[in-house]
Amino acid sequence: MTTDNTDTKRASKKRVSKKEAESGIQRLRIRVRAYEHKVLDASVKQIMDTALRYDAKTVGPIPLPTEIKKYTVNRSSFVHKDAREQFEMRVHKRLIDILSPNPKVIEALTNLSLPSGVNIDVKMM
């Protein structure tokens, strides 16, 4: 019985996305990634201010799960094999949706200068 409920939920999600596609609603999806969360939050605030300046409807910023990569290495190369060090890299992510963007918003976002270390992926949906 639980599989039927999940199948109907999946089917309803597909219908919603098809309805959005048929109605012609465009959406700009921006994924922002950085190693430092303070730099990331400042960049997201800058993007949100730019979008709001041109009266664009925004959804977000939605915090996505932090990606943690862990590396374990030996402290010594020859003796003390049990002594190890662990290092980790954390990648913080945020998601911003801009609903029905006009050309002025897109131009302003492309001319935006963000700090180094911030990676941006933009998709038109």
C-alpha positions in Angstrom: 0.0 0.0 0.0 2.9 2.4 0.7 4.3 1.9 -2.8 1.0 3.0 -4.3 1.1 6.3 -2.3 4.7 7.1 -3.4 3.8 6.3 -7.0 0.9 8.7 -7.0 3.1 11.4 -5.3 5.7 10.9 -8.0 3.1 11.1 -10.7 1.6 14.3 -9.2 5.0 15.9 -9.1 5.5 15.1 -12.8 2.1 16.6 -13.6 3.0 19.8 -11.8 6.2 20.2 -13.7 4.5 19.5 -17.0 1.8 22.1 -16.2 4.5 24.6 -15.5 6.3 23.7 -18.7 3.0 24.0 -20.7 2.1 27.4 -19.2 5.4 28.8 -20.3 6.7 29.9 -16.8 10.4 30.5 -17.1 12.6 30.2 -14.1 16.2 31.0 -13.5 17.8 28.5 -11.0 21.1 29.6 -9.5 23.3 27.2 -7.5 26.0 29.0 -5.5 28.9 27.0 -3.9 31.8 28.0 -1.8 34.2 26.7 0.8 33.6 29.6 3.3 30.0 30.2 4.4 30.5 33.9 5.2 31.7 34.6 1.6 28.8 32.5 0.3 26.2 34.3 2.3 27.6 37.7 1.2 27.5 36.6 -2.5 23.9 35.3 -2.1 22.9 38.6 -0.5 24.4 40.5 -3.4 22.5 38.3 -5.9 19.2 38.7 -4.0 19.6 42.5 -3.8 20.3 42.7 -7.5 17.2 40.6 -8.3 15.0 42.7 -5.9 16.3 45.9 -7.4 14.7 45.0 -10.7 11.4 43.7 -9.1 12.0 40.0 -9.8 10.2 37.4 -7.8 12.7 35.3 -5.9 12.5 32.0 -3.9 15.3 31.4 -1.5 18.1 31.3 -0.6 17.6 27.6 0.2 20.5 26.1 2.1 21.5 22.7 0.6 23.3 20.0 2.5 27.0 20.7 3.1 29.2 18.4 1.1 32.1 17.1 3.3 35.1 15.4 1.7 37.4 13.7 4.3 40.9 12.6 3.6 43.0 10.4 6.0 46.8 10.3 5.6 49.7 8.7 7.6 51.6 11.1 9.8 54.8 9.2 9.1 55.8 7.4 6.0 57.9 4.6 7.6 57.2 4.0 11.3 54.1 4.7 13.4 51.6 3.3 10.9 48.8 3.8 13.5 49.3 7.5 13.7 47.1 9.2 11.1 45.8 12.7 10.3 42.4 13.6 9.0 41.6 16.6 6.8 38.3 17.7 5.5 36.9 20.1 2.9 33.4 21.5 3.3 31.5 22.8 0.4 28.6 25.0 1.4 25.7 25.3 -1.1 22.7 27.6 -1.6 19.9 27.6 -4.2 18.0 30.6 -5.5 15.1 30.6 -7.9 14.1 33.7 -9.9 10.6 33.4 -11.3 9.9 34.8 -14.8 13.1 36.9 -15.1 13.1 39.9 -17.4 16.2 40.7 -19.6 17.3 43.5 -17.3 17.6 41.1 -14.4 19.6 38.6 -16.5 22.0 41.4 -17.7 22.5 42.7 -14.2 23.3 39.2 -12.9 25.8 38.6 -15.6 27.6 41.9 -14.9 27.7 41.1 -11.2 31.3 40.7 -9.8 31.5 38.2 -7.0 34.5 37.3 -4.8 36.9 34.6 -5.8 36.2 31.1 -4.5 32.5 31.3 -5.2 31.2 29.0 -7.9 27.9 29.8 -9.7 25.8 27.5 -11.9 22.9 29.1 -13.7 20.1 27.2 -15.5 17.1 28.4 -17.3 14.2 26.1 -16.7 
